[in-house]
């Protein structure tokens, strides 16, 4: 990842997240040969919990949003509060997937249907959320952040001592995203 501005780095991460959203949507829409693709969903859940939420949303919540608040962007009644509520809504969808995964893998049609519904809501939510951040909040960040703010964010995002944002973590999830996209393709394997 070589994006120069930290907000551009976050937008680059959005493209990776969208790739896995597309894979999940495609894989869950594909008819199964009698079994729910629990292993695929487990791996997608790992990506969303540990990269999309654990790394990407972490950077936003712990670094970007506080800096934007310091520059006068409101949280309550403003875009930051909206983004935080949507992060929580996404976590609730992921929890719904997690709660039903074992039963779906064991053959429960009800649990599989619940996962499909939680995943559908998650995909829809994240796509809209990403659009709002890319087109509104991140554009606002480009306008209000000072060069010192940008440098501080770059340092925060490059902190290899923080296990939630290391280069190795990013590389691991880039590989996983590519694998999931390959498995979800019409030519991909079931499972």
C-alpha positions in Angstrom: 0.0 0.0 0.0 1.7 3.2 -1.2 -1.1 5.8 -0.9 0.5 9.0 0.2 -2.3 10.5 2.3 -3.7 8.5 5.2 -7.2 9.0 4.0 -6.2 7.6 0.6 -4.8 4.5 2.5 -8.2 4.1 4.1 -9.9 4.3 0.7 -7.4 1.7 -0.7 -8.5 -0.6 2.2 -12.1 0.0 1.1 -11.4 -1.5 -2.2 -10.0 -4.7 -0.5 -13.1 -4.8 1.8 -15.4 -4.4 -1.3 -13.6 -7.3 -2.9 -14.6 -9.6 0.0 -18.1 -8.2 0.2 -18.5 -9.1 -3.5 -17.1 -12.6 -2.9 -19.4 -13.2 0.1 -22.5 -12.0 -1.8 -21.6 -14.1 -4.8 -20.8 -17.3 -2.8 -23.9 -17.2 -0.7 -26.1 -16.6 -3.8 -24.6 -19.6 -5.6 -26.7 -22.8 -5.2 -25.0 -25.3 -3.0 -24.8 -29.0 -3.7 -26.5 -29.9 -0.5 -24.2 -28.2 2.0 -23.8 -24.7 3.4 -20.4 -23.2 2.6 -19.4 -22.9 6.3 -15.7 -22.9 5.7 -15.9 -20.1 3.2 -18.1 -18.0 5.5 -15.8 -18.7 8.4 -12.9 -17.3 6.4 -14.9 -14.3 5.2 -15.9 -13.7 8.9 -12.2 -13.7 9.8 -11.5 -11.1 7.2 -14.4 -8.8 8.3 -13.8 -9.2 12.0 -10.0 -8.8 11.9 -9.3 -6.7 8.9 -12.4 -4.6 8.1 -13.3 -4.0 11.8 -10.2 -4.9 13.8 -7.8 -2.9 11.5 -9.6 -0.5 9.2 -12.4 0.6 11.6 -9.8 0.7 14.4 -7.8 3.3 12.5 -10.8 5.4 11.8 -12.1 5.2 15.4 -8.8 5.6 17.2 -7.0 8.0 15.0 -9.0 9.7 12.2 -12.3 10.4 13.9 -10.7 12.0 17.0 -8.5 14.2 14.8 -11.5 15.2 12.7 -13.4 16.1 15.9 -10.5 18.2 17.0 -10.8 20.1 13.7 -14.5 20.8 14.3 -16.2 18.0 12.6 -19.2 17.1 14.8 -19.7 13.6 16.2 -23.2 14.0 17.6 -25.6 14.8 14.8 -22.7 14.7 12.3 -20.9 12.4 10.0 -18.7 10.8 12.7 -21.6 9.8 14.8 -23.3 8.3 11.7 -20.1 6.3 10.9 -19.8 5.0 14.4 -23.4 3.8 14.5 -22.8 2.0 11.2 -19.7 0.4 12.6 -21.8 -1.0 15.5 -24.5 -2.1 13.1 -21.9 -4.0 11.1 -20.6 -5.7 14.2 -24.1 -6.8 15.1 -24.5 -8.4 11.6 -21.1 -10.2 12.0 -22.3 -11.4 15.4 -25.4 -12.8 13.8 -23.3 -14.7 11.3 -21.0 -16.0 14.0 -24.0 -17.2 16.2 -25.5 -19.2 13.4 -22.3 -20.6 11.7 -22.0 -23.9 13.6 -25.6 -24.8 13.2 -25.5 -23.9 9.5 -22.4 -26.0 9.0 -24.2 -28.9 10.7 -27.1 -28.6 8.2 -29.6 -26.3 9.8 -31.6 -24.6 7.0 -32.9 -22.0 9.5 -29.3 -21.1 10.6 -28.2 -20.9 6.9 -31.1 -18.6 6.1 -30.2 -16.4 9.1 -26.6 -16.1 8.0 -27.7 -15.2 4.5 -29.9 -12.5 5.9 -27.2 -11.1 8.2 -24.7 -11.2 5.4 -27.1 -9.5 3.0 -27.6 -6.7 5.5 -23.9 -6.5 6.2 -23.0 -6.2 2.5 -25.6 -3.6 1.9 -24.6 -1.6 5.0 -20.9 -1.7 4.2 -21.3 -0.7 0.6 -23.4 2.3 1.6 -21.0 3.1 4.5 -18.0 3.0 2.2 -19.7 5.3 -0.2 -20.5 7.8 2.5 -16.9 7.7 3.8 -15.3 8.0 0.4 -17.5 10.7 -1.0 -18.3 12.8 2.1 -16.2 12.1 5.3 -12.9 11.5 3.6 -13.3 14.4 1.3 -14.0 16.5 4.4 -10.8 15.1 6.0 -8.8 16.2 3.0 -10.1 19.8 3.5 -9.8 20.1 7.3 -6.7 18.1 8.2 -3.5 20.2 8.5 -0.1 18.9 7.3 0.8 18.2 10.9 -2.5 16.1 11.3 -1.7 14.2 8.1 1.9 13.4 9.3 0.5 12.3 12.7 -2.0 10.0 11.0 0.7 8.6 8.7 2.8 7.8 11.7 -0.2 6.2 13.5 -1.0 4.1 10.5 2.6 3.0 10.0 3.1 1.9 13.6 4.4 -1.6 13.2 4.3 -2.1 17.0 0.5 -2.1 17.0 -0.5 -5.6 16.1 -3.9 -4.4 14.7 -2.3 -2.5 11.9 1.0 -4.2 10.9 2.2 -4.7 7.3 2.1 -8.4 7.9 -1.5 -8.3 8.9 -2.4 -6.3 5.8 -0.5 -8.8 3.6 -2.2 -11.8 5.2 -5.7 -10.3 4.6 -4.8 -9.3 1.0 -4.0 -13.0 0.3 -7.2 -14.1 2.1 -9.2 -11.7 0.0 -7.7 -13.0 -3.2 -8.5 -16.6 -2.1 -12.0 -15.8 -1.2 -12.6 -14.0 -4.5 -11.3 -17.0 -6.3 -13.5 -19.4 -4.4 -16.6 -17.3 -4.9 -16.2 -17.1 -8.7 -18.5 -19.3 -10.7 -15.5 -21.5 -11.5 -14.4 -21.6 -7.8 -14.8 -24.6 -5.6 -17.6 -25.3 -3.2 -17.1 -25.2 0.5 
